[in-house]
Amino acid sequence: PPTAPLHLISNVNETSVNLEWSTPLSSGGRQDLSYNVVCKRCGPEGTRCQPCGNGVHFSPQQLSLRATKVSINDLQAHTNYTFEIWAVNGVSQQSPGPEQAVSVTVTTNQAAPSPVNSIQAKDITRHTISLAWQQPEKANGVILEYEVKYYEKDQNERSYRIIKTSSRNTDIKGLTPLTSYVFHVRARTAAGYGEFSAPFEFMTNSVPAPIIGDGTNSTVLLVSVVGSVVLLLILISAFVISRRRSKYSKAKQDADEEKHLHQGVRIYVDPFTYEDPNQAVRQFAKEIDASCIKIEKVIGIGEFGEVCSGRLKMPGKREICVAIKTLKAGYTDKQRRDFLSEASIMGQFDHPNIIHLEGVVTKCKPVMIITEYMENGSLDAFLRKNDGRFTVIQLVGILRGIASGMKYLSDMSYVHRDLAARNILVNSNLVCKVSDFGMSRVLEDDPEAAYTTRGGKIPIRWTAPEAIAYRKFTSASDVWSYGIVMWEVMSYGERPYWDMSNQDVIKAIDEGYRLPPPMDCPVALHQLMLDCWQRERGDRPKFGQIVNMLDKLIRNPNSLKRTGGETTRPSTTLLEPVSPELSSALGSVEDWLQAIGMERYSDNFTAAGYTSPEAVVHMTQEDMGRIGISSAAHQNKILTSVQGMLSQMQQIQGRMVPV
């Protein structure tokens, strides 16, 4: 039989896991080598493992795999899984042994719930429909609430209404008699909303016939007839008005739809807006009894005091490792408020790529903030310690996790303002989590900070130009910082802009220079960095788009194989650009256009004679219009990518890249 597969790596994407491995050292001297995948669901720390069962799906298949990769989907959220990859051939059944397998243990992330399968109408009257439904087949966490969307069948679906409920039933009131309504239901966990259910249609009852006397009471008859006529006129008027209203401008419909789409999305609350800061702490952070905490050792020094590792044992729960930030003695009221503000911020977040707050200790001294413990410390130090040890896919997985956490923060309208590898923490499973939510303070002692024109201190090397010049911090400025984090990850923790001074960095950025790709960095990743470093913040991608882009790269590993060639890491010299001689590593124009999603213009380039990278690199915006590329967005994307080509050669010559 063959030996075990080699170099097994995993990438977790919510409730899916991608596995990839290399062929065994020995195939047993046979040509019929294949692979079987064993899936086990395990308790904490790999205990009590049992087979995954039939609900898990393998792509392309679980047994007799010829390829050296597989995707496992429809796993449970927040669950430990152990996967074994067995190398087998025609004689493996004769003497199977553990030396034929390699294994990896992972923990899935939280994910949105699956769709609700069915909706039932328990009771129907003229104006009310009572609905009930079952919990989604895969809740993927605690269901926080359900959202019911409904609209009249004959009306435009965009004119829907929304009702939210924490239970699996609700009464829809105020409906029109004898009218068909369409209903959809979806569930929400901390990871967000799942998909809406399929449409379910129910009709309200008709208006009952009026009860009239035996004809001898003419007054009753007259009142009944008049009442019926008035009711009929009211219904006709309401129908005409509703028809007129349905013809209102599309802009208002779009605005209403936007409002509906964002109902239920949690928005970050700034603790500094509270008149009493202690109220924010009480609202967003759980008070922990100091007797539940055991401090073991000091692991660092924070702005307000020591940072320690220790253990937390809450009543009825198992003991866990935690990190403990303490407030040093002799603090002022302002220092206490600033210290606890980070807990008030952190306590509002619940995401697998955001550091988790366990609680605070405020009723005795020292005042403490308790968070989950991240065994591998800060990302920049972790990368420097493990220089060159990870595959490109693993590095992209790290970037994907950070982007996912930042998308969550951006969706909550929270701006981090200090996103850098030093503020990303890494746990034992290599899951990266965004931390350090104290950027509202003035960074008096931060060596990465420099005075701005407005007097405050900010980390220049990670900060967008508009934030440096005007202190305009937005999610778009966080995207710029994310581009720098990408560069840090791909360079294994190298210092951005090397030993250049902060003033030289500001000047270089203002003149249009950008960091070159790190050694062996795929072209697609450096292109994404350049997109994040667009001068106009409106031209930068959103975090949701970044997550989607990284997911595409992970699903298509071949797109990560093209790099700028084998080079040494660039020097710190900042020189004028020179005429580039593009290396053969850039490939054909057709490959380049396909890599940036612009393959639709291949014929335009060929017809105009732009058949080599050397020709393309000299193109201008006017040239783009001349060959039939009229979209300004597409022109900008292509021109930005052209600068990416230039950066390949600038890296070889040790220079920063003009864009």
Secondary structure, 3 states (H helix, E strand, C coil): CCCCCEEEEEEEECCEEEEEEECCCCCCCCCCCEEEEEEEEECHHHCCCEECCCCCEEECCCCCECCCEEEEECCCCCCEEEEEEEEECCCHHHCCCHHHEEEEEEECCCCCCCCCCCEEEEEECCCCEEEEECCCCCCCCCCCEEEEEEEECCCCHHHCEEEEECCCEEEECCCCCCCEEEEEEEEEECCEECCCCCCEEEECCCCCCCCCCCCCCHHHHHHHHHHHHHHHHHHHHHHHHHHHHCCCCHHHHHHHHHHHHCCCCCCCCCHHHCCCHHHHHHHHCCECCHHHEEEEEEEEECCCCEEEEEEECCCCCCCEEEEEEECCCCCCHHHHHHHHHHHHHHCCCCCCCECCEEEEECCCCCCEEEEECCCCCEHHHHHHHCCCCCCHHHHHHHHHHHHHHHHHHHHCCCCCCCCCHHHEEECCCCCEEECCCCCCCCCCCCCCEEECCCCCEEEHHHCCHHHHHHCCCCHHHHHHHHHHHHHHHHCCCCCCCCCCCHHHHHHHHHCCEECCCCCCCEHHHHHHHHHHCCCCHHHCCCHHHHHHHHHHHHHCHHHHCCECCCCCCCCCCCCCCCCCCCCHHHCCHHHHHHHCCCHHHHHHHHHCCCCCHHHHCCCCHHHHHHCCCCCHHHHHHHHHHHHHHHHHHHHHCCCCEEC
